[in-house]
Amino acid sequence: MRNLFEIDPWKIIETNFDPNKQKQAESIFSIGNGSFGQRANFEEKYSGPSLQGSYVGGVYYPDKTRVGWWKNGYPEYFAKVLNATNWIGIDIKIDGEHLDLNSQKIKHFHRELDMKNGLLKRTVRIEFNNGKELEIDSIRFCSMAREEVAAIAYSVTPINFSGNVKFTPYLDANVHNHDANYDEFFWIEDSKKVDMQKAILCTRTKKTNFAISTAMRYSFWEDDELLQIHPNIAQSDFYVENNFEHFLTKGKKYTLKKYVAITSTINHSEFDLVPKAIKRVREAYITGFDKLKQEHQAAWANIWKSADITIEGDSASQQGIRFNIFHLYQTYTGKNAKLNIGPKGFTGEKYGGATYWDTEAYCLPFYLKTADPSVARQLLIYRFNHLDRAIENAEKLGFKEGAALFPMVTMNGEECHNEWEITFEEIHRNGAIAFAIYNYIRHTGDTDYLTTYGFPVIAAIARFWAQRFNWSEDKLAYVMLGVTGPNEYENNVNNNWYTNYIARWCIAYCLEVNEMSEIKTAHKLDEREINKFKHIVENVYFPKLKSTQIFLQQDGFMDKEQLNASDIPRAQRPINQHWSWDRILRSIFIKQADVLQGLYLFEDHFSTELIKENFDFYEPKTVHESSLSPCVHVILAAKINKLEKALELYLRTSRLDLDDYNHEADEGLHITSMAGTWMSIVEGLAGVRILKEGLYIDPKIPQPWESYSFQIRYQNRPLAISVSQKNVKITNLGKELLKCQLKGIDIEILADDTYTLELNQAQ
């Protein structure tokens, strides 16, 4: 494990500035509030390596697909998460020289992300070329209490001089996307207005016509005294600023408090956009920085009250899980039905799109167990609202009769991913959506959702699978050809076990739900479909290794050279950055859980012995070069009592970005896999399962840990679980009797009561 930054249970801390780590730090120290977010770029000018990033939820641009050879079915565009107006800017000049950490001598540097309070803080002491020293202290946050507001307190203290310093707070929409396919500028300027101590800048996306208004106000203080200033105002294309010079007295602290409001047509009409931005920023200015910060911290305290996971005895593990939970809540709060969980959140622009199968497979379990059921329901209705587009996507590929293929990447339900082996072949994403509906139902019992919204989606997915299978006269079974499973280091394979298994399960689940009396007659499957579906369910082919319980990842898997990941020289890892694609595809190495993904989802279908045999076969061949891989392996490793392996992979998933295992943190964080980190503890080490029959808990604890504890919801009833080396405690935080199974023992816990079981007693 290589720690990029210091270990602290509640903070990420950087004490030695390294320009080579700046882009990684910009991702890791990012802040957001579910509506918008900001990479940890410096407020002042910085001429070193940097990826400037300010992002607004739901706003995107359809960047024209760039491929060398167009194929039928390719989407016309790739949806880009847009870099929007830079709202943090505060330039500082002394004697005409810009403050720039890439140009001046840094005598002290301290940056920290305070996850408990949702604050990004920085203290820097700089020596200018003329020998003058200046100390900078900054605090900023995106308000969790006012979701269209952000604030910055930017302080400077002259250390060895008194004299004039020039301040320039500004808004700048001259921003580009690093990953633009054709280096296109994606914005049009609508309007701008700048006045003394305030300004507003309104921009609009080309093609998609999303409009954003960014408004700022600021005040200037000497210690606790508000100063009257008379700034100059200036503007140019896509840019507005105030600038003023002030005489600073040696040793005195001067603070510019900048307030920002960001409104968009995601949430407001064209008519309301500017007035709402002006209103929000005026309210923030009147409220003041300290009160805004108190509100923000109170909102985070309320989140942590139920969301926190505590780990005693391992500070690296503790920091890791809090880092993951923190960024999950910065990305998605569940308050806005129009938004979803992007793979980079508000930390970078790579991948694009707002929705991947990650949401259903990894994020939904997190929200099912930690939030009100309405949040998970909202995520699923998001897919229901895109059903017509999913049917259109399938029609483009030749499917018919209402078959639906949900997109691999989307903003509005339309496919916008254009790598053929993913767009056309990684179709197991359909199964994740159907399974998410099933998972939601067994967590909540919400049959109204199932009959009104869920069944139309399940039936359309089942129709797709029924057409995607074809009958093999050679095998006398249904086979599925030309797919890419979860292991994306295998393309265009036949009979990927996971895809075949989840497809068959989807069809069987559709038949089961179809029999419910609540399903309206008009929506039910006709007799022809029922008969076809039943024949498929009974006759699907699954590749298997002879004389074992091992399911083969796909046909021909054993033709590969049977190596383990440990055989790869360290200098060649990760292989996706060192090997040719041809070499990767011909190798045995697995990017992420594939067969094991199926054993995780359908654990109750298989014996522990079978799971262990498959785990022992596949995990050594897995290079874990997908962020989604380690968490599934943690859950299964804990299931089969491989606690050392579970802890090793838990640290990998929880610190994937913190320690930059895959050397790509500079591009943004792996937000959706962070929900998998939470699953590693709750479903993995704690062994929490919610099945049709009820709640099951089978906790285990790795040796280095003294204890761990967390809260979940079961059927929207809160409970707390605490596990130590000696015992496990279940506390019923609800008002009704709680029934569950703990370590194979059926127990009942009264409201506000705690049940304690000695772990040696349960062995």
N, C-alpha and C positions, 0 to 999 in steps of 0.2 A: 504494500500500500504506500503510495507516494502522496503526502499531504501537500496540496498547493497552498493551503492557508492554515492558520492555527486552529487547534481543536478547542472548542468551547461549547458547553451544552446548549446555549441559547444564541450564540453569535457566530458569524463568519468574520474573521479578523485577518487583515493584511497589514503588516508593520514595515515591510521593506518593499518599496515600489520597484517593480520590474517591468519595463516596457514590453518585454516579450510575453508577459502574462496578462497584459492589459485587456485584450479582447476576451480572454477566458474570464477575467474578473468582471468585465462589463456584463457578461451573461449571468454569472453566479450571484452578483450583487444586485441584480435587477429588482425593480419594485413594480407592483401593479395592484389593481383593486377589482378585477373581474370585468371592468368596463374598458379600461385602457391601461397601458403600462409603459415602462421606460427602462431601457438598458442603463447600466451604471456608467454612462459617459460623464465626463467632468462638465461642470457648469461653464467653466472658463475655456478659452481656446486650448486645444491640445493638438499638436502637429505630429504626434507619434502614431503608431498603428492603432486603429480604432474602427469599430463598426457602429456608427451612430444609429440609434433605433428608438423611435417613438411610435407606438402602435395603438390603434383604436379598434375595439372589438367589432367584428362583423364587416369591416370595411375592406374591400379587396378589389383587385383589378384582373381582368381576363387577359393575361399576357399571352400573346399568340404562341402556340406550340412550336417548338424548335426541334425538328428531327431531320435527319439526313434523307430518310426515305419514308414517305407518307404511306400509311396502311389504312385500309377501310376500317372504320370503327374508331379511329383515333379521335379524341376530343379536339375541338378547334383551339382550345386555350388551356392554360394552366393557371389556376387561381392564385394570385400572389397576395400574401399578407403584406400590406403596404406600410412602408416607412412614411410616417405622417409628420406634421409640423413639429419642429424641435422647440419645445416650450421651456427647457431648463436654462437657456443661454443667459449668462452674465459675464461679459468680458471685463477684464481688469487691466489697466495700463498704468505704469509708472514711468514718467519721463519718456513717453512714447514707446516704451517696451512692453509688449503683451506679457501678462502672466501666462506661462506655458510650461508645464511640467516636463516637456520634452526638451526644453531649451535652457532652463535654469538649474542651478544646483539645489538639490533637495536635501535639506538638513534634518528633516523629520517627516515621517509619513505614517499615518494611521487611518485605515479605512475599516469600517465595520458595518455589517448588516445585522441589525438588532431584530431578530425574528420574533421575539416576544412582543415587541411593540410596533413592528412593521416600519422601522426607520432605517434609512441609509445615512450614515454619518461619516464625516471625513475631517481630519485635522492634518494640515501640511504646513511646514515652515520652508520658505523659499528664499534663496539669496539671488537677487537680480544681478545683472552684469555690472551695474554701478555700485555693488556692495550693499545695497539696501535690502533689508530682510523683512519679510511679511509673513505673518501667520494667517492661515485660512481655516475657518471652521464652518462646515456646512452640515445641515440636516435637511432631508427632504422626504416626502411621503406622498403616495397617492391615497387619498382618503378612503377608508373603508366605511366611513359614516356618511360621506357625501360623494357618491360615486362619479360625479363629473368634476371633482375638484382635486387639485394638488397644491402643495405649498413647499416653499424653500426658504430656509433662513440661512443666508450666506454672510458670514462675518469675516472681517479682515482686521488684523491688529498690526500696526507698524512697530517693529521690534527695536530698531536702532536709528530711527529717523522720524522727523515730522515733515509733512509736505503734502502736495496735491496728488491725489489718486483719481483716475478716471474710471467711472462705472458705466457699463452699457448693458442694461437688461433688454432683451429682445425676443422676438418670435421669428422663426426662420422656416419657411416652407420650401426652400430650395433644396429639397432632399431627394435622393435617389435610392432605388433598391440595388443592393449589391448583386442580387441574383436575377436582375432583369434579363430576359432572353435576348433582347435586341437593344439594350442600353437606352430604352425609351424612358422619357420623363412622363410620369403617370398622372400629373396634376394640372388643373386649370385654376387660375386665381379668380375667385368670384368678387371679392371686395376686401377692403382693409380700411382701418381708421386708426389714427394714432393721435394721442393728446398727452397732456402732462400727467405722468405717472399712471398711464393706462393706454391700452391698445387692443385691437381685435383684428384677427386675420382669418379670412374665410376662403377655403379652397374646395375644389370639387374634383372627383376622379373622372378621367376620360372614360367613355363607354358606359361604365356602371352608374355614373351620375350620383355617387355618394357625396354628400356635402358635410364638411366639418368646420365648425367655428371654434377658434382658440382665442380666448380672451385673457389678458393679464392686467394686474394692478400691482403696485408695490409701495412700500414705505421704507424710510431710511432712518436709522437710529444710531445715536451715540450712547453706548451702554443702554440705559433704560429710558433715555430721553428721545422723543420723536423730533426729528429735525425737519425744518422747512427747506426744500430744495427747489431749484428752478431749472429743470432739465431742458435740453434741446430735444427736439423730436425730428425723426428722419424716417424715410420709407423708400423702398425700391421694389422691384418686382418680387413678389412672394416674401416680403420682408418688412418688419416694422421695428423701430427701436426708440428708446429714450437714452440720452447720454448726459452725464453731468460730472463735473470735477468738484471735489471737496477736499478741504484742508484737513488732514488727519494728524492728530497729536500722538506723539510717541507713547506707546503703552496703552492707549485707549482702544476699545473694541467698537467697531462700526459694523452695523448689520443691515443688509438689504433683505427685506422680507418680501418675497415674490409669491403672488397668488395667481393661480391659473384655473380656468374652467374650460372644459372640452365638451362640446355638444356635437351630435351628429344626427343625420337623418335616419339612422338605425332606430332612434328613440323619439325623434321630434319631426314635426312637419317643416317644410321649407320656410313657412311663415314664422314659426316659433324659434328657429335655430339661433339666430343672432340675439333676439331679446333674452332667450333663456341663458345663453352664455354670459351676456352682460349681467343679468340678474344673479347668476350663480357666483360670478367672480366678485360682484359687489357685496353679496352676503358674506363671502369668505373674508374679504377685506375688513368688513365691519366686525366680524366675529373675532378676527385676530389670530395670529399664528399659534399662540399658546393654547387657546381654547380649541382650535381645530385639531391640534395635536392630541389634546386630552380626549376629544371625541373619537379620534382615530384609534388611540391606544385602548380606549374602552371597548371599541368594536372588536379589536384583536383579542382582548381579554375574554370577551364573550365566546369567541371562536375557540380559543385554546381551552376554555373550561371543559368542553366536551370532546375536542378534537385531539388533544395532546396524547402522546404516548411517552411514558417515562421509562427510562432504562437506567438502572443502578449498576455501577461496576464497570462500565465501558463507555467512556466519554465520546469515542469516535462513533460508536453505534447510536448514542443519544443524539449527537449533533446531526448525524445522517438522517434519522427519521424525522426530526423536526424540520430540517431543510426541505425535505420532500413534502411534508404536510403544508408548510408555509407557502411553497410555490403552487401547490394545488389550489389553495384558497385564493392566492393572488390571481390565478388564471380564471377560475370559475366559482361563482358564489351561488349559482342557481336562481338568481333574482331576475334574470332576463331570458325569456323563452326563445328569443331570436338568436341567442349565442350558444356556442358549443365549446368543446375543449380541444383547442388546436395543439398539435404535437410539440410546438415550441412555445406555446402560450404567448406572453408578451416579452420574450427574451431573445428572439431572433427571427429571421425571415425565411430560413431554410424550410423546405418541404411545401410550404404554402397550404391553402385549404384550411377549413375549420374542423373537419370531421374525418376521422379514420376509423377502422374497426377497433382501434385502441379504446375508444370511448365505451363501447359495449363490453369488450372483453376484459378491460382492466379498470376503467374509471367507474363504471356503473356499480360494481361490488363495493367500492369505497363509499359512494354516496348512498347506496342502499343501507349500509350499516352505520352511517354517521350523520345523515341528514333526514329531514322530514321526507316521507315517501313522495311528496309532490315534486321534489327535485329530480328523482330518478324517473318518475312518470313523465316529467317535462322532457327529459333527454330522449325518451322513447317516442313521445308524440312528435318530436322533431323529425324522427325517421318516418312516422306515419304521414306527416305533412309532405314528405318527399316521395311518397309511394308512386304517384303518377310519373314522376321523373325516372324512378327506378324501372318502371315498366318501359318507358321510352328508351332507357339505356339498353335494356335487354333486346328490344325490337331492333335496335341498330346492329346487334350482333346476330340477328336471325331468329330470335326466340319469339313466341307468339302466345295467344290465348291467355293474356294477363300475367305471364311470367315476369318476374322482377329481378333485376340484378342491381343491388345498391352499389353506389360508386366506391371506389377505393379512396378517392380524395374528392371532397366537394365543399362548396360554399352554399349552394342553393338546391342540391339534389341532383345536379347534372355532373356527370363524370368529368373531371379535369386533370386526370393523371395520364401520362402518355408514354410510359415505358411498357412495351407490348407484353412482356412477361408478367407484369403486374396488372395492368389495366384489363387484359383479356383473360388472364390465367389465374391470378390470385383470388379466386372466387370464393374461397372459404369465408371471406368477409360476410357473405350472406348468412352463413351459419351462425356467426357471432351475434348478429342482430336478432335472429330467431331465439337463440339461447338466452339472450338478455331479457327478452320478453318472458320466457319461462322462469328465469331467475327472479325477475321482478314479482311474478305471481307467487312463487313459493315464499318470497320474503314478506309479501303484503296481503296475499289473498284477494287482490283487487280484481274480481271477475268482471266488473263493469268495464275496466280497461281492456281486458282480454277480449270480450265480446264486441266492444265498440271499435277499438283501435287495433288491438293485437292480432285478431284472427285475419283480417284482410292482409296484413303484412305477412303473417305466417303462411297463408294459402298462396300468395303470390311467389314467395320464396320456394315453397314446395313445388309449385308448377315449374319454376326454373330448374330445380334439381332433377325433376322427372324428365325434362327434356335434355338436360346435360348428360345424364347417364345414357349409355347405349348398350344394347344386348350383344354379348360376345358368344358366338356359336362355339368358339374354341373352348371357352371356360364355362359355358352354359350358365352365365351369370351376368349381372349388370356391371359394367366397368365405366370408369371416367378417365378420359384421355386428355393429354395436353394441358396439365394444370401446374401451378406453382403453389406449393404448400406454405405453411408458415416459415419453413426454412428457405429463405430466398436465395441461398447458395445452390439451389436445385431449380432449374426452370424446365418447363415443357415436359414434365414427367407423366407417366401413366400410373393411375391407381395410387395416388398419394393416400396413405392410410387415413390420416386425419381428415382430409377433405371427404373421402368416401364415407367415413364414420359419421361426421357431423351432418352430411347431406342425408344419409339414411335416417338419422335421428330426427332431422327437421321434418321429413315426410311422415314419419311415424307420429311425431307430436301433432302435426296438422290433422292426421286421422283421429287422434285422441280428442283434440279440441273440437273437431267437427261433430263429435257425438254429444257434446254438451247441449242440454236443452235450451240454454240461454242463447245459442247461436240462431240467428234468424234464418228461417227457411230459405229466403232469397239469397243468402250468403253461403249456404252449405254447398259442399262439393257434390257434383252429380255422380250418378252411379258409375259411369265410365271412368271418371277420375279416381273414385274410391278403389275400384278394382285394379287400375293400373298402379296406383300408389301402393296397394297391398302387395302386388306382385314384385315391385321393386324392393320393398322393405324385406321381403323374404328371400331375395336372391342377389344381394350385393356381394361383389367379390372383395376380399381383403387379403393383401399379401402378408405372408407369415413365414418366419424362419422355421424350417422343419425341425421336429423333435424338441421344440422350445415353446415358451409362451411369448416370444418376442414378435411383435408386429413389425413388419418391414416398412420402412418409411415410404417406399414406393417400389414398383417393379424394377429389378436390376440393381437394387441397392448393394447386394453382396458382390456384384461385379467390380466394385471399386476396391482400391487398395485399402485394406483394413488397418488404418493408423489411428492413433489417438492425438488429441490436441497437444499433449505433452511432447510429441515428436517434432513439433514445429519449432525451429530456432527462435529464441526470444526476439532477435533482431528483425524477424519477419512478421511479428505481430503488431497491430492487427493485419490479418492477411488481406483484407479489403483495401488496404493502403500500400501493400507491397507486392501482391500477386496480380497477374493478368486475370481477367474475368474467365477466360478459357480454363486456366489452371484451377481456379476456384470451383468451377462447375464440374470438373472431372475429379475433384477431390472428395474424400469421405466427409469432410468437415461440415459441421452443422452450425448455422448462424444463430439459431434460437430454437427453443422447444418446438417440436413438430409432432411426432408421435406422443411425446410427453405432454404437449398442450392438450391433446385429446384425453389422456389419462387424468389430467388435472380437472378438466371440465366434467368428465363423466366418471369420476373416481368411484362413485357408488355402483358402477357397472362391473367393477373388476376387483379381484382379490388383492390383498396387500402383497402377497408373494408375486403375483403377475406384475404389479407396479414396480416392485423392487428389481425384478429381472430385467425389465425394460429400462429402468433408470440406470442400472449398472452397465447396460449395453450402450446407451445413447449419450449419457452425460459426459463420459471421457472423450467423446468425439465432437463435443460442442465447444465452439470457440467463444460463445456469448458475445458476439459482435453486434447484436441487436440489444437495445436498452430493455426490450421486453422479455429477454431470455432469463436472466438470473432469478427473477421473482418466482416463476413457475417451478424452477428447480429447487428453490428454497422450500416451497410448500410440499413438494413431493419428498424431498430429502428428510424433512421433519416427519412426514407421514411414516417413512420406513426407518426412522430412528438413526439417520445419519446426521447427527447434530453438528459435528465438526464441519461437514460439507455445507450444511444449512447456514451456519454462521459465516463461513467463508463467502458464500454467494450472497448472503444478506448484506455483508459489508460492500460487496461489489455493486449491488443494486442501489443501496442507500447512499453510497458515495461515488456513484458512477460519474456524475458531473463534478462533484466537489474535488475529486482526485483525478478527473479527466481520464478515465480508463481507456476510452476509445479515441482520445486525441481529437476531439471535435467540439469541446465545450465552447470554443470561441464562436461557433455558429449559432449558439442558443442551447437551452437546456432541454432535456427529454421529459417533458411535463407528464405525458400520459403514462410513462413507465413509473412515475413517482407514486401513482396509485398502486402499482404492483409492489412497490416497497412496503406500503402500508399492508397490503395483502400478505406479504412475507411474514410479518409478525402476527397479524390477526388470524389469517387462515392457515399460515404455516406453523410457526412456533406455538401459538395458542390453540391451534386445531379447531377453530370455530367453523362449524358447518350449519347452514340452515337448509334443511331438506323439507320435502313435503310433510314428513312425519314430525318435524319440530326442530328444536335447537340442540346441537351437539357440541360439546367442548372437550377437547383432549389435549391439554396444555403440556408443553415440554419447555425446558430451559437449558440453553448451552452453558457450559462450565464457567466461562469468564464472567457471565452476568450474575449479579446478586439477585436482581428482581426486575420485573417489567410490569406495567399496568396500563390500562386504556379503558375507554368506554365505547360501547356500541349500542345500536337500537335493534331490537327484535320485535317485529310487528309493531313498530313505532313506540316501543316501550324501552326506556333506557336501563342499561345495566353496566356495572363496572366489573372488570376482571383484573385480578392482581395475582401474579405468579412469582414465587420465590423458589430458592433451592429447597425449601422445606415444605411449602404448602401452596395451595391455590385457594383464592377467596373470590366468591361471586356475590356481588351486592346488588340487590334489586332496588334500583332508583325510581321505579315506577309506583303506581298506586294499586296495581293488581297483582295477584298471585303469579309468580313466574315458575313455569315448569320447564325443565331441561334435563339433558343427560350429561353428566360430568364424569369423565373417565370410566364410562360404561355403567355408571350408577344413576338411576332415575332419582331426581331430587325436586323438591318444591321449596320455594323461597318466598316468604311473605314480603309485602311492601316494606321498604326501608330496613330490611333485614339482610344479614350476611351469612352465607354458608361457607364453611372452611373445611377443606379436605387435605389431610397430610399426604404428600406425594408418595411417601414410602408405603402408606396404607393402601394406595390405589394400585400399586405394582402387582 
